[in-house]
Amino acid sequence: MMHVTRFVPPAACLAGILGILAAVGGCSRPDAESKAQAQGEANTPTETKAGAQADAHAMYVAAENVVCAETQRLESGLSFTGELQPTQIVEVNCRFDGDLDRVLVREGQAVRRGQALAMYRPRDVQDRLRSAEAQVLAATAAFKAAENAEKRARRLFEAGAASGSDLELAEAQRTAARAGLDQAEELRNSVREDEEKLDVPSPISGWISRVDVHGGDRTMAGDPLFQVVDTDTLELSATVPSEALGLVRPGALIRFRVDAYPDEVFEGTISRVNPTTEPGTRQLRIYTYLANPEGKLVGGLFASGRVIDQIRPYATTAPLAVIRNEGTEQVVYRLRGGRAERVSVTMGIVDNDAGLCELTGSIAPGDSLLTGVLPGLRSGVQVTVLGRLAENPD
């Protein structure tokens, strides 16, 4: 499952920030002046100047500009978008010309292999069968006549009363007649099968996703009748940049979500990778098979996810916004003792979807880090946190 963590300061970090607030409140100017007046003390010009300089080196930040480094699972990967489709999509077409008597299924209905989807009226098939049988009789007679003609031509040729070309012509006519008879018999046998099977059987077990006809329709051979899909296994087809070819090998782990179940993460592994990029976009298409025995997912769903590259079960993490580029260094500013401390860090893996990064170096879980645009931020500056943190630290 993909983990997206909301950044709420842990108890250790919360206590540190509340301590800063308490320390700042204890050193507020009205309390100091009241104490000085009660004791009859007066600030000297030198002390007043020092206080002004201290204020000049202080900055104020809101509570939301302070976040805590945390230990959590972190993943990085390559994002993709794609679509789920059934692995089997079968178009059921009409076998012969005829009138449909009735349609037996509706869209969304489960069917098994061989189940009748529709029935044809027998009249048309019976008429076609009588016609086909008549053609067989005619073709048989033509073949017998051609066969007898060939025999006569052969006897005349052997007697010297016919030429070789006469014999060749008779043989060709017999061959053509034999082919005509074969064709007529094949048609008759096909019509006989149609007469025995006036139903339209389902070629696979699955679900009816489309019905193109109604009872009473006149159909022609090849007309579409139904579409049957098998959703027990779905295929996720998605595209990724071709530069990521090294990450999208078969067997690589993927995680994705669909709009129908926004709070659920689905997993799979890449089954195959198209060996060529798509024209125009130069994107690679990847395919993943997903078991779907309960029919929870359906074909046509839009999916978004990523191919998982690296996983850190226990990473020290923080929002990407804490990282600041200063020259050639990447640094963060840690809040310690009421002052900002500049710390050089190295980023490990990055989860761009969650906006998190792994910090390697001297940053430890529970450290308070400054984030956001903070003019005047530098190492050693005194930091006062304004506002109150959430009452519920959970």
N, C-alpha and C positions, 0 to 999 in steps of 0.2 A: 504494500500500500504506500502511496505517496503521502509524506507528512509535510504539511504546511503549518508552521508554528507561528502563532501570534506573539509578538514581542511584548511581554509583560515582565517587568523587572522581578527577578526572584527575591526571596526574603533577604538574602545577604546583601544584594545590591540595594534593595529598598531601605534597609537599615542604614547603609552608608549614606544614601542621599538624604534621608531624614536627619541624620547626624549633621550633614552639611547645613541643612536648613536651621537646625537648632543652634549650631555654632554661629551662623550669621545673625540669627535673632538675638543671641546673647550679646553680640557685639554691636548692636544697633546704636546710632548716635544719640537718640533721645535718652536711653537708659544711661549712657556714659555721662551725658551732660547733667542729668538729674543727680547722679552720684557725686559728680564734681561739685555741684552747687550745694548739696547736703553737707559735704565735707569742707566747704568753703575754699575749694581749690580753684585756681584760675589757670587756663592754658597759656603758656608762653608763646610769643610769636614763632619761635623755632618749632614748637610742637604743632601749632596750627599749620605751618608749611609742610611738615612731615605728613600730617593727616591728609592734606590736599594731594600730595604726591601718591599716597597709598590709593586714594580714590581714582586717580588717573590710571592706575595699573589694575583696576578691577573691571570685570565685565559681568553682565547679567544675562542669564539664559532661562528659557522656559523649561518646565519639567519634561516636556516631550523631546527636548534636545539632549536628553540623557538616556542612554540605553545600556543594557548589560550584556556582556559576553556570556554565552551559555554553552553547555555541552548538550549536543543533540545529534541525531542521525542526519546526514547530509548526502544528497545525491546530485550528480551533474549529468548532463546529457544533451542530446540533440533534439530539438522540438520538431514536431511534424503535425500535419493535418491529413485526414484521410476519410474514407467511407467504408462502412461495413456492407458486405453483400453475401448472399447465400453461395455456398460452393457449387451447388447444382441448381441451375435454372433451365427448365426444359419447356420448350414450346411444343404444344400438341396441335398438329395440323390435320386437316381433313384428308382421309385416304381416297375418297371417291366422291363423285357428284351425287347429291341426293338431298332429300328433305329431312330435317331433324324432327323427330317426333317429340322429344322432350329433353331438357337439360336437367341433370340430376344433382348438381353441386352448385355451391355459391362461393363467392370470394371469401377467403379467410377460413374455409373449411378444411379440416385435416382429412387426408385420403391415404389409402395404402396402395401399394403397387398392384396393378391389375384391376383395381376397382373401376366400375363403369362410371364415366363422367357424363355421358349423354347417350341417347338411343336414336337410331335412324328408322324411318318408316320402311317396311320391307318391300313395298310396291316397286319403287325405283330399282332396287337391287334385283328383284325377281325379273323385271323387264330386261335389265342388263344381262342377266344370266341367260335368258332365252335367246337374246341377240348373240351372245358370245357362243352359245352352243350351235346356233345356225352358222356362224362364221367357221366353226370347227368342221362342220359337215361340208361346207363349200370348199374349204381349204383341203380337206381330205380327198374330195372328188377331183380337185385340180391336181393334187399330187399323184393320184392314181393315173390320171390321163397323161401327165408328163412322164411318169415312169413307163407306161406302155409305149409312148412315142419314142422314148429313148431305146427301148428294146427293139422296136421295129427298125429304127435308124441303124442300130448296131448290126442287125441281121443283113440289111441291105448293104451296109458298108463291107461286111465280110464276104458278101456275094459279088461285090464289085459294082453294085447298082446304085450306090450313093457315095458321095465324096466325104473326105474327112471332116470338112467344115460342117456338113449336115449333121454328122454325129456329135461334134462339139456343141452345136447349137441345141440339140436335143438334151445333151447332158446338162447344159447350163439351165435350161428350162426346168428340168427335173430338180436341180439344186434349189432354184428359186421357189419352186412349189413346196419343197420340203421346208424351207425357211418360213414360208407363209403359214404352213400347217403348225409348225412349232410356235409361232407367234400367237396364232389363234388359240391353241391349247393353253398357253401361258395366261392369256387374258381370261379364258374360261375358268381356269383354276383360281385366279385371283378373285374373280367375281363370286365363285363358290365360297371362298373364305369370307368375303364380305357378307354373304348371305348367312353364314354360320355365326358371324360376329357383327351384328348390327349395332353393338355398343361401341363406345369410344373408351378404351381402357387407359388408366393412368400409367405412365411409363415408370414412375418412381413413387416411393412413399414420401409424403411431404404435406404441403399446404397449397391450396388454390390461391394464387395471387392475382389472377386475372381471368375473367370470363368474357369471351368475345362474341358469343352467339346466344340466341334464345330459341325456345321451342317453336317449330314451324318455319325456321329460317331455311332458305335454299342455299346450300354450300357447294362450292366447287373444289375439286381436288387441289390440295395445297393451301386452302384457306386456313388462317389461324383460328383455333377454337378455344384453347385454354393455355394458361401458363401455370406450371407446377414448380414449386421451389422446395428445397430441403434446407431447413434452417438449423438442423442439429449441429452443423458445423458452419461457421461463418468465416469469411475471409476479409481481413482488413487490408485495404490497398491504400498506401500513403506515399507521399513524395518527400524527399530530402535533398539538400544541395549535393551536387556531385563531389564537392570537396570533402564530404564526410564519408567517402567510400570505405575508409579504414574502420569506421565505427559500425557500419551496417552489414556486418557479415552474418550469415545464417547462424542462428543460435543466440544472437544477442538479445538481451532482455529489453522488453518495452513495457511501459505503463501508459494508460490512456483513460480518458473520461468521455462520456457521451452526455448530451444535453438532457436526455431522458432520466438519467441518474446522476445528478450533479455532485452528490456527496460520496459516490462510490468510484473506486479506482480499479480498473481491470488490468490484468497482466497477460503477457504472452511472450513468445520468442519469434524472432524473424524466421520465416520458413524458407524464403528464397528472395533473391535480389535480381531485378531485371538487368541483363548484361549490357544494355544500351541506355543512354540517357534519352529523355523525351525531347523531341524537336522543339526548338524555340526557347524552352525554359532551361534546358540542360540539367534537369532534375532527375534524380534516380528514383525509381519506383520500387518500393519494398512491399512484401506480402507476408501476412501472418495469419495462420489458421487458429481459430478460437472455438473450443468446444462450447456448445450452447444447448445441452440436452433438455433443459427446462423451458426453452423458448423465451428466455428473458429479453434477449436482444433480437432485433429484427433487421432485415435488409434495408439499406438506404440511410441508416443513421450516420450522422456526421460525428467524427471522433477527432480529438486532439490529445496529443501526448508527447512522449519523447522516448528516444532510444537511450537507455541508461549506459553511461560511460564508466563512471567511478562511483563508489559508495564508501562513505566514512561512517561507521556505526557510532563513533564517539568523537565528534569533531568540536573544537572550540569555535563557535560561530558568532557572527554579528551581522547586522544589516550592511549591505554594500555602501550605504551612505556614510558610514564612519570612515571609510578609506579616503585619504587625501593624498594627492600627488604633489610632492614638493621637490622640484628638480627631478632627479632620477630615482628618488626614493618614494616608497609608499609608506605613509605614516598614519597613526591614529593618535588622538589626544585622550589620555586617560585622566579622569578626575580623581585626584588623590590629595587628602589633607586640605581640601578647599581650593586647590590650585590645579591648573591644566599641566599635564606632563606629556611631552612629545615622545612617542614610542615608534621606532621603525618596526615594520612588520612585513611579512611575506604572505600573500594570499595563496591558499591551497586551492581546492576545488570550489567552483562557484555554481550555485543554484539560482539561475536567472529567473526562473518562474516564481520562486519564493522570495527573491531579492536578498539572498543570504550568501555569505562567503565564509570560508574557513580561514582562521587566522593562526599562523604559526609564528612562534617567537616568544616574547616574554608576557604576552597577554594571557590571563588566566580566567577561567569561568568565574563570574561574579564581579569582574572589573567593570566600573562605570566608564562608559565611553561617550564622548561628545559627538553629536551628529547634526547635520543641517548646515545652512549658511550662517557662519558666526564671524562677522567682521571683527578684526582685532585679536582673534584667537592666536595665541602663541604659547610656547612653553614658559611656565612660571607665572602666568597671569592668574590673579585671584578670580575665582568664579563663584557667583552667587546664583543659586537656582531659585527662580521665582515660581509662584503658584504652588498648588498642592498636588501630590500624587494621588492616584485612584485610592479610594478607601479600601477596596477589596483587592489585595495583591494577588489573588488567585487568577 
